[in-house]
Amino acid sequence: RSPRPSSPRPPDRAPQPPARKLFTTTAGAWKLLDQEVRSVPNARGVENRKNPRYPLRLSAEVRQGGRLYTAVTRDLSLGGVCLECETALPEGQEIDIGLFLVVDDVEDASQPPLEMRGRVVWCAPGEEGKPATMGVRFEGITAVQTAGLNRFLRIFPA
């Protein structure tokens, strides 16, 4: 069999530049490594986001209806967060989130958590043995919270 000819990429589906992936070193300093982490584009190949997302792993506590859930961030932006959590919460649910800086795989006790309020805009149950994934939009963000988010995101170059 002869190889199939590759079809040219439509002009409106230009490749997106790779995002930056964040890791911590054993010394606790942040180190950026290039990795191809791409956002999911819409049908035209363009992402419909007001704020760019950054792949950032933070510990998180999610509070909803008197219950407390442990979660981990997958990515973070000034507008919201993608969380991995053992419990899938329903879309539209209002939640409170505490974001914790992690150094050497341990929450940094010297820094208080960044407390945010948000709403679950989508949720995907995890496959067997995997956590659920939730997209949360932040709501009622104050100037202090914006400064806290910028502190987390400042490590990414413009």
Secondary structure, DSSP 8 states (H G I E B T S, - for coil): ----------TT-------EEEEE-TTS-EEEEE--------TTS----SS--B----EEEEEETTEEEEEEEEEE-SSEEEEEESS---TT-EEEEEEE-EETTEE-TTS--EEEEEEEEEEE---TTS-EEEEEEE-S--HHHHHHHHHHHTTS--
